[in-house]
Amino acid sequence: MLLFGPPGVGKTHLAVALGRAVVEAGHSVLFVTATTLLAALTKAQTEGKLAEQLTFYAKPKLLVVDELGYLPFEKHTANLFFQLVTRRYERGSMLITSNQMVTQWGHVFGDEMIAAAVLDRLLHHSHTLVIQGDSFRLRQKKRAGLIGSSKPNQH
């Protein structure tokens, strides 16, 4: 499953809730941010333990990768992510949250071909959900008067 939307609309909250439902159904789930995942894969590659780390992330029934696209990948990390997606393809489910629509993933991955290969696998058998709206966090600050409203004042 792919959850898209701007910051603050509840993508992570929904991903956690779906992950919890999977756990309650008796399956294993691992939740990780994209930056933490890629840092772990990069470190494992440097230490000669990439296969072990890929196996670790391939094991759970559901792998939730949060915040994909907030920071662009370097080409070598995009390759590592591709290896993970390939390892999990048709063996385990992935739930990915992103603030970048798939049309922007070439920029996110730093390579159009890697982005296309990742998307080819992720979009096959998947569901996508686009969440629209304003940030819940900013909406609360606006109500409290801590930040200005984007709407013109009406008298």
Helices and strands as residue ranges (DSSP letters): E 2-4, H 11-24, E 29-33, H 34-46, H 50-58, E 62-68, H 75-88, E 93-98, G 102-104, H 105-109, H 112-123, E 128-130, H 136-143
